[in-house]
Amino acid sequence: MSTSTMSRPRTPLPDEPSKRRRTVRSGGFASAFTVNGLLILGSAYMVLPVLWLFFASTKNAADLYSTGAYAFGQPAFLDNVVAVVTQDGGVFFRWMANSMFYAAFGAIFGGLISVMAGYAFDKFQFRGKDSFFGFVLVGVLIPNTATVLPMYLLASVFGITNTMWAILIPVLCNPFGVYLARVYSAAYVPAETLEAARVDGAGPIRSFFSLGLPMMMPGYVTIALFQFVGVWNNFMLPLVMLQDQQLLPVSVGISIWQGYSIPQPEFTPMVITGSLLSIIPLLLAFIMLQRFWKSGLTAGSVK
């Protein structure tokens, strides 16, 4: 009669759990090091040019090429600012006002149109809904520079070239804003709430402005801020559409001064200082609207 012995499971050695813990810790450290390293590189990529702009605006034309990139030169910042604001009769202020008007118009009204369109694509049912939204997604993939020439030809047909309308009408269309608004509508606006509003007798327009828009306010602010930055940094459209210097945004105006700096190097500090002053409204917009993003994140965590 043969006997079989049952093999007992091997008892792990005392040092095996510690080895596993060390492996997990080393893996976690490697992941954290990689993520933090990439974040540091991304932050440096975005911050270092602005930091260089700040240091360069304190230098005159001679110090720009004789001192370090991140070193102060002779105290010339105030002189550069005075040169910027007095050049061509203070046209820099007009360029800044034009950029502010174009960007604010696109952010407020273009953002509202995007929110309304995204809300409609999410909550309403109509024929060809998916096909129309597919066209919106195609618009997201097309770069803005590819549409400048067709828009110029259309503007010339209607006789609005070299006018503010040639800039204001195109900025009302933002395919990416429509896509983002549909995502926010699906996440923030419950269908049950709209159904209750319909039972109480509220129509689609009243339901949107009384319920949908307040619930989507964090998304509206986000879309408006993206639109503000995009219109503020827009270069090709005003460059092609506008010839009157009194209508130019600050991005195109500074590029004109940049062309002057080639034969006249004294324009270079003025171009750098003007570029530094032109980003101040963007920084203020991000700081002022940051609380809306925080409230949106809080609302999403509660829901």
C-alpha positions in Angstrom: 0.0 0.0 0.0 1.4 3.3 -1.1 1.2 6.3 1.0 1.2 9.8 -0.4 2.4 12.8 1.6 0.6 16.1 1.3 2.9 18.9 0.6 2.4 21.9 2.9 2.6 25.4 1.4 6.0 26.9 1.8 6.3 29.3 4.6 7.7 32.6 3.3 11.0 33.6 4.7 10.9 36.5 7.2 12.6 38.9 4.8 10.2 38.3 1.9 7.5 40.8 3.0 10.1 43.5 3.6 11.4 42.8 0.1 7.9 43.2 -1.4 7.4 46.4 0.6 10.7 47.8 -0.7 9.7 46.9 -4.3 6.4 48.7 -3.9 8.0 51.7 -2.3 10.7 51.9 -5.0 8.0 51.6 -7.7 6.0 54.3 -6.1 9.0 56.5 -5.8 9.9 56.1 -9.4 6.4 57.0 -10.5 6.3 60.0 -8.3 9.7 61.1 -9.5 8.7 60.7 -13.1 5.4 62.6 -12.7 7.0 65.4 -10.7 9.9 65.6 -13.1 7.6 66.1 -16.0 5.5 68.7 -14.1 8.7 70.6 -13.3 9.8 70.5 -17.0 6.4 71.6 -18.2 6.4 74.5 -15.6 9.9 75.6 -16.6 8.9 75.5 -20.3 6.0 77.9 -19.5 7.6 80.1 -16.8 11.1 80.6 -18.0 10.1 82.6 -21.2 8.0 84.9 -19.0 10.8 85.3 -16.5 13.2 86.2 -19.3 10.7 88.7 -20.6 10.7 90.3 -17.1 14.4 90.6 -16.9 14.8 91.7 -20.5 12.3 94.6 -20.0 14.7 96.1 -17.4 17.5 96.5 -19.9 18.4 98.9 -22.7 19.5 97.9 -26.2 23.1 97.5 -25.2 22.5 95.4 -22.1 20.3 93.0 -23.9 23.4 91.5 -25.7 26.0 92.1 -23.0 24.4 90.7 -19.8 23.0 87.3 -18.8 19.6 86.2 -19.9 18.3 86.2 -16.3 20.1 89.1 -14.9 19.1 92.7 -14.4 20.6 95.4 -16.5 20.9 99.1 -15.9 17.6 100.5 -14.4 15.8 101.1 -17.7 12.3 99.6 -17.0 10.6 102.9 -16.5 12.3 104.3 -19.6 11.1 101.4 -21.7 7.5 101.8 -20.4 7.5 105.5 -21.2 8.8 104.7 -24.7 6.0 102.1 -25.2 3.2 104.4 -24.0 4.4 107.4 -26.0 5.3 105.8 -29.3 3.2 106.9 -32.2 1.0 109.1 -29.9 0.2 106.4 -27.4 -1.2 103.9 -30.0 -0.3 101.1 -27.6 -3.2 102.0 -25.4 -5.5 101.8 -28.4 -4.1 98.4 -29.4 -4.6 97.1 -25.8 -8.2 98.5 -25.8 -8.9 96.8 -29.1 -7.6 93.4 -27.9 -9.6 93.8 -24.7 -12.8 94.5 -26.7 -12.3 91.7 -29.2 -11.4 89.2 -26.4 -14.2 90.2 -24.0 -16.8 90.1 -26.8 -15.6 86.7 -27.9 -15.5 85.4 -24.3 -18.9 86.6 -23.3 -21.0 86.2 -26.4 -19.0 83.4 -28.1 -18.9 81.5 -24.8 -22.6 81.9 -24.3 -23.3 80.6 -27.9 -21.0 77.6 -27.2 -22.9 76.9 -24.0 -26.3 77.1 -25.6 -25.2 74.9 -28.5 -23.6 72.3 -26.2 -26.7 72.3 -24.0 -28.9 71.8 -27.1 -26.8 68.9 -28.4 -26.9 67.2 -25.0 -30.6 67.7 -23.9 -32.6 68.1 -27.1 -33.5 65.4 -29.6 -33.7 66.4 -33.2 -33.1 64.9 -36.6 -29.4 64.9 -37.7 -28.2 65.6 -34.2 -25.2 63.2 -34.4 -24.3 64.4 -37.9 -24.3 68.0 -36.8 -22.2 67.3 -33.8 -19.8 65.4 -36.1 -19.3 68.6 -38.1 -18.5 70.4 -34.8 -15.8 67.8 -34.0 -14.4 68.3 -37.5 -14.2 72.0 -36.8 -12.2 71.2 -33.7 -9.6 69.4 -35.8 -9.2 72.2 -38.4 -6.5 74.8 -37.4 -7.7 78.4 -37.3 -5.0 79.5 -39.7 -6.5 77.3 -42.4 -9.8 79.2 -42.3 -8.3 82.7 -42.4 -8.3 83.0 -46.2 -11.8 81.7 -46.7 -13.1 84.1 -44.0 -11.3 87.0 -45.7 -13.0 86.2 -49.0 -16.4 86.0 -47.3 -15.7 89.3 -45.5 -14.7 91.0 -48.7 -18.0 89.8 -50.3 -20.0 91.4 -47.5 -17.7 94.5 -47.5 -16.7 94.2 -43.8 -12.9 93.9 -44.3 -10.9 96.5 -42.3 -13.7 96.8 -39.8 -14.2 95.5 -36.3 -17.0 93.2 -37.6 -14.4 91.2 -39.5 -12.9 90.2 -36.1 -16.0 90.1 -34.0 -18.2 87.8 -36.1 -15.6 84.9 -36.5 -14.9 84.8 -32.7 -18.5 83.9 -32.0 -17.8 80.4 -33.4 -15.8 78.1 -31.2 -16.2 74.4 -32.0 -14.1 73.3 -29.1 -16.3 75.4 -26.8 -19.4 73.6 -28.1 -17.8 70.2 -27.5 -16.7 71.2 -23.9 -20.1 72.7 -23.2 -21.8 69.4 -24.1 -19.5 67.6 -21.7 -20.4 70.1 -18.9 -24.1 69.9 -19.7 -24.1 66.1 -19.4 -22.2 66.3 -16.1 -23.8 69.2 -14.4 -27.4 69.4 -15.6 -29.6 66.4 -14.5 -32.4 65.4 -16.9 -34.7 65.0 -13.9 -34.4 68.7 -13.0 -35.4 69.8 -16.5 -38.3 67.3 -16.5 -39.5 68.8 -13.2 -39.2 72.3 -14.7 -41.3 71.2 -17.7 -44.0 69.8 -15.4 -44.1 73.1 -13.7 -44.7 74.8 -17.0 -41.2 76.2 -17.8 -40.4 76.2 -21.5 -37.0 75.3 -23.0 -35.6 78.8 -23.0 -36.7 79.5 -19.4 -35.3 76.1 -18.3 -32.0 76.9 -19.9 -31.6 80.4 -18.4 -33.1 79.6 -15.0 -31.6 76.1 -14.4 -29.2 75.0 -17.1 -27.0 78.1 -17.3 -26.5 78.6 -13.6 -25.6 74.9 -13.2 -23.2 75.2 -16.1 -21.6 78.4 -14.9 -18.2 76.8 -14.1 -18.1 75.4 -17.6 -19.2 78.8 -19.1 -16.4 80.5 -17.2 -13.9 77.9 -18.4 -15.0 78.2 -22.0 -15.1 82.0 -21.8 -11.5 82.1 -20.4 -10.3 79.8 -23.2 -12.0 82.0 -25.7 -10.6 85.1 -24.1 -7.0 83.8 -24.3 -7.5 82.5 -27.9 -8.9 85.8 -29.2 -6.2 87.8 -27.3 -3.4 85.7 -28.9 -5.1 85.6 -32.3 -2.6 86.9 -34.9 -3.4 85.7 -38.4 -7.0 86.8 -38.6 -6.5 90.5 -37.7 -3.3 90.6 -39.7 -5.2 89.6 -42.9 -8.5 91.4 -42.1 -7.3 94.8 -40.9 -5.1 97.5 -42.4 -6.0 100.5 -40.2 -3.5 100.7 -37.3 -6.3 102.1 -35.1 -8.1 98.8 -35.3 -5.2 96.4 -34.7 -5.0 94.3 -31.6 -1.8 94.4 -29.5 -0.4 91.1 -31.0 -0.3 92.5 -34.5 0.8 96.0 -33.3 3.8 94.6 -31.5 4.8 92.6 -34.5 4.9 95.8 -36.5 7.3 97.3 -34.0 9.3 94.1 -34.2 9.8 94.8 -37.9 11.0 98.2 -37.0 13.6 96.8 -34.6 15.6 95.2 -37.4 16.9 98.5 -38.9 16.5 100.3 -35.6 17.8 98.2 -32.6 16.5 100.7 -30.1 13.0 99.4 -30.8 13.9 96.0 -29.3 13.6 96.9 -25.6 10.3 98.6 -26.4 9.0 95.5 -28.1 10.0 93.3 -25.1 8.4 95.7 -22.6 5.2 95.9 -24.7 5.0 92.1 -24.8 5.4 92.0 -21.0 2.6 94.6 -20.5 0.4 92.8 -23.0 0.2 89.6 -20.8 -0.9 91.4 -17.7 -4.7 91.2 -18.6 -4.4 87.4 -19.2 -2.8 86.9 -15.7 -5.5 89.0 -14.1 -8.2 87.1 -15.9 -6.8 83.8 -14.7 -6.5 85.0 -11.1 -9.9 86.6 -11.0 -11.8 83.6 -12.5 -9.9 80.9 -10.5 -12.5 80.8 -7.8 -15.2 79.7 -10.3 -13.1 76.6 -11.2 -12.7 75.8 -7.5 -16.5 76.0 -7.0 -17.0 73.8 -10.1 -14.7 71.2 -8.7 -16.5 71.3 -5.3 -19.9 71.0 -7.0 -18.7 68.0 -9.0 -17.4 66.2 -5.9 -20.7 66.7 -4.1 -22.7 65.4 -7.0 
